[in-house]
Amino acid sequence: MPHNRKPMIETPTDVGGVPSDADVTASGLASKVLTPGTGSEHPKATDTVTVHYSGWTTDGRLFDSSVERGQTISFPLSGVIGGWTEGLQLMTVGEKRRFWIPAKLAYGENPPPGYPAGMLVFDVELFGIN
């Protein structure tokens, strides 16, 4: 039996670059709302959030996904890459958003072994704020 498994997560067609209809912040973080949220509260950088996420490199390689693992993840916003700290503060509970995170807000162009380089694309769904 072959071990070539197909990822459960489809690669978005726009991972190769920021689309013209994306919102871009002063830092260069780009995003697009995929599903509007149901709440009005935005997380702060000091909050802990619960999310589902999938991350791709710009060549379409899925490098990490809580969705594939079937388990949400909770973490303090102060302990993740800058693009996540900034981007999740734009979201409300129930929202799903796609982020195009420039290298300077991710792991950089020459990251530690095992981490992806360059611009990264993430789909993030916010489930909770603590």
N, C-alpha and C positions, 0 to 999 in steps of 0.2 A: 504494500500500500504506500503510495507516495506521501511524503511529508510536506508537500507544498500546499499549505492551507491558504485559502482566500480570506483576506480580512473581512470581518462582518461589517466593517465600516467602509462605505463608499468614499473614495477620494473626491472632494469637491472639485469642480472644473476650474475654479478661480484661485487655486493655491499658487500658481506661478507668478502672480503679481497682484498688487492692490487694484481692485476695480474702480472705475471712475465714480461710482455711486457710493463708495465707502466714506465714512466720516474720518477725518484725520486730525489728531490732536497736535499741539505745538511740539511735542516730543517726537512725533513721527509715527505714533501708534495709530493704526487704521482699524476700523471696525464697521460691522454692518449687523443690524438686528435681524435675526432670522425668525424669532418668535417673540412677540412683546411679552413683558412681564405682567404679573397680576398685582404686584404691590407698588408702593410708592417710596419705600425705604431703600436707600443705597448703602452698601457696606462702606465702612471707613477702613483706612489702612491698618487700624488696630484691631479690627474684628476678625473672627474666625468664620470661614464660609464653608458650605457644603456644596459640591459641584459634581457634575459629570463632565468629562472633557475628552477630546481626541486631538492629537497634534500631528501635523505633517510638515515635512520639509518642502521647499518650493518645487522640487522635482516629483512631488506626489507620494513620497514614502511616508506611510503611517509609522511614527516612531513610539507613540505611547497613547493609550486609550483606557480610561476607567470604564467606558462603555463596553469594550471588549472583555474586560475582566468581570463585568456585571456587578460592580460595586462602586457607589459614590465615594468621594474622598473629602475629608474635612481638613483644613489647614489654616493657620493664621496668614492673613494677607501680607504681613510684614516679613514672612519667611520664604517668599517665592521670587521668581524673576520679576524685574521691574515692570515689564509689559503686563503681567498678571495683576500686580499690585495696583497699577494705574487703571487698567481696563475693567477689572471687576467692580471698581468704585463707580463706574458708569451704569452698571446693571441694577435691575430690581429682581426680586424673587420671582421665579417662573420664566424669566427671560432666557432665551438662547441667542448667543451672539457669536459671530465669527470675527477673530482678531488676526491681523497681519502684524506681527511683532518684529520690528527691526532688530538686527543682531545686537545693537548696543543696549536694547531692553530685554534681550534674551540671554544666550550663553556666549555671545560674541562670535567673531570670525575664527578664533582658534580656541575652542572650548576644551575643557578637560576630557580625557578619554571617556567614551561612552555617551557624550552629550552632543546633540546636533549643532552644526555651525550655521551661521547666516540667518536670514529672515525665517521665522517660523510662523505657521498658520495653525490656529487653534479654534475649534468649536467648543464653547463653554456654555453649560446650562446651570444657572444658579438655583439651588434648591433651598438654601437656608442661610441665615446670618445669625451669628451668636456673639 
